[in-house]
């Protein structure tokens, strides 16, 4: 489902060397992509018991060895992933001396307990509590980040998390399960079936009520959070054509936030004209600079909210992401 621009195997191997983990015959194939082996060598597999239903959530965890309190990166897996999913951010966090946790939050999004249910939000919050209690965390610098289904979970965490999180970075996120179900049905891909599963739908008829309950675009915006938190939303201009999540999922959520904040300046919103131009022509609507080496096609900001539509597909730019969060 997702294309993530990965760092080179040499970089990952250098991280292992710095941790003293490359000795003992670790093969090049394992370094390159065997996530189970990579995780077990560099990170601690932990179990976190849910206070809501006693479910045991697994997560991969890295406690920074830095002398001073370090930021915590909470990296959320994609739609079809779980806590074992390989994550480039993990190696970048090791290299930068950051605390890191990669929670499961009910795994793949295809069951009634998944898809940003209250159990999911609680699992994410409890993984943060675990990290704070087991690492030297600078609690003023807790950052949540995710791509695709992880971006969906990031938006949902912004809306409902009870933790004090400073920054949220959502890449190519889903925000509306109703719209995405129809978009996925047209494509005849597996995500339509997943949505039916996580919304307790019967006879291939979408349960609209549950789909709304699990879609952050329909939730009440916690306006007061913007006093202390930042939300960054990124989407690749070609997503929805070459990728699986149309850019309107990000645009509509961004506009919803501004509406809930009662923003009166129309230039801060993505207009219907701008949306149409992006969807029809997929070309820049001005000179907005670049992120990393990618041209920005449109950028909108209002106070602590930013939407960036960049030259790309269904992906995250990991190095850029971590640098922005930890700036």
PASE-522783 format. One line per 5 residues: number of its first residue (from 1); for each residue x, y, z of C-alpha. Coordinates in steps of 0.5 Angstrom, whole numbers, plus 500, padded with zeros to 3 digits. Each point is the difference from the previous one (the first is absolute). Layout:
N
NUM	X/Y/Z; ...
END
This chain:
327
1	500/500/500; 505/505/502; 507/502/497; 505/502/505; 507/503/498
6	504/496/504; 507/502/502; 506/496/497; 502/493/503; 507/503/501
11	497/505/505; 496/495/504; 506/496/500; 504/506/503; 494/501/505
16	501/492/502; 508/501/501; 499/506/505; 495/496/504; 505/494/500
21	495/496/496; 504/498/494; 504/495/503; 499/493/500; 499/499/492
26	493/504/499; 499/499/492; 499/505/495; 493/497/499; 498/501/507
31	503/507/500; 496/502/494; 493/498/501; 499/494/505; 496/505/505
36	499/494/506; 507/499/500; 502/508/500; 495/501/505; 502/495/505
41	508/502/499; 499/508/501; 493/501/504; 497/497/506; 493/496/499
46	495/502/505; 493/498/503; 495/505/502; 494/498/503; 494/504/499
51	496/503/505; 494/500/496; 499/493/499; 507/496/502; 502/499/493
56	508/500/499; 502/505/495; 507/498/498; 505/506/498; 507/501/498
61	504/504/504; 506/504/500; 503/504/506; 505/505/499; 507/500/503
66	501/507/500; 501/504/507; 495/505/499; 492/499/499; 499/498/493
71	494/501/495; 495/494/499; 498/498/493; 494/496/500; 500/497/493
76	493/497/498; 500/494/495; 496/500/494; 493/498/498; 502/493/499
81	506/500/505; 501/498/507; 505/501/505; 505/496/496; 500/504/494
86	507/503/498; 501/507/501; 505/504/497; 499/505/506; 502/495/505
91	507/500/497; 500/508/500; 498/500/507; 506/496/502; 505/504/496
96	497/507/503; 500/497/507; 492/501/501; 495/495/504; 496/496/495
101	493/496/501; 497/496/494; 493/498/503; 495/495/497; 494/503/502
106	495/494/498; 504/498/494; 498/500/493; 494/505/499; 494/494/498
111	497/499/507; 495/503/504; 505/502/505; 505/503/495; 499/506/495
116	501/506/506; 495/497/505; 500/502/507; 504/494/501; 505/502/495
121	501/507/503; 501/497/507; 505/496/497; 504/505/497; 500/504/507
126	502/495/504; 506/498/495; 502/508/502; 499/499/507; 504/493/500
131	506/504/496; 500/506/505; 500/495/506; 506/496/497; 504/505/497
136	503/507/501; 495/504/496; 499/507/499; 493/500/501; 499/507/497
141	503/497/493; 495/494/499; 499/499/493; 495/496/496; 501/498/493
146	497/495/495; 499/499/492; 494/497/497; 496/496/505; 505/503/505
151	498/507/498; 493/498/501; 502/498/507; 504/507/501; 494/504/498
156	496/496/505; 505/501/505; 500/507/499; 492/500/501; 500/496/506
161	506/498/503; 501/502/508; 507/500/500; 504/507/499; 503/499/493
166	504/506/497; 500/499/493; 496/495/495; 502/498/493; 495/497/496
171	502/497/493; 495/499/494; 495/498/506; 493/498/499; 495/504/504
176	493/498/497; 499/492/500; 493/501/496; 503/504/494; 506/495/500
181	496/494/500; 496/502/494; 507/503/497; 503/493/502; 494/496/497
186	501/504/493; 507/497/500; 498/493/502; 505/500/505; 501/496/507
191	499/506/504; 492/501/499; 500/493/503; 504/502/506; 495/506/501
196	494/495/500; 504/496/505; 502/506/505; 493/503/499; 496/494/502
201	496/500/493; 496/494/498; 499/498/493; 505/504/497; 495/506/502
206	505/506/503; 497/501/507; 500/508/500; 499/501/507; 506/496/502
211	504/503/494; 499/507/503; 502/498/507; 507/498/497; 501/506/496
216	503/506/503; 498/505/494; 493/499/504; 502/501/507; 500/506/504
221	507/504/500; 503/501/507; 502/507/498; 503/501/507; 506/496/497
226	503/505/495; 502/504/506; 506/495/501; 500/495/495; 502/500/492
231	497/496/495; 503/499/493; 496/496/494; 504/498/494; 497/497/494
236	503/498/493; 497/503/494; 500/494/496; 497/496/506; 493/497/498
241	502/499/493; 506/496/501; 499/499/508; 494/498/504; 498/506/503
246	498/506/497; 502/507/501; 493/502/502; 501/496/507; 505/505/502
251	497/506/497; 493/499/503; 503/499/507; 504/506/500; 494/504/498
256	496/497/505; 505/502/505; 500/507/498; 492/500/500; 500/498/507
261	505/505/502; 495/505/497; 505/503/495; 497/506/496; 506/501/495
266	498/496/494; 507/500/497; 502/495/506; 496/495/497; 501/495/494
271	495/503/496; 495/496/495; 504/503/494; 507/498/503; 497/493/501
276	498/499/493; 506/503/497; 504/495/504; 496/494/499; 499/502/492
281	508/502/499; 504/498/505; 505/506/500; 502/505/504; 495/506/502
286	506/505/502; 507/500/502; 500/497/507; 507/497/500; 502/493/502
291	500/495/505; 507/496/500; 501/499/492; 492/500/499; 496/506/497
296	494/503/504; 494/500/495; 496/504/506; 501/502/507; 495/503/505
301	501/502/507; 496/502/506; 503/501/506; 503/493/503; 497/497/494
306	503/498/493; 498/497/494; 505/498/495; 499/497/493; 506/498/497
311	503/496/494; 500/493/502; 495/494/500; 498/496/506; 506/501/505
316	503/503/505; 507/504/500; 503/497/506; 506/505/501; 496/506/499
321	495/498/505; 505/498/506; 504/507/498; 493/504/501; 498/497/506
326	506/500/504; 502/507/497
END
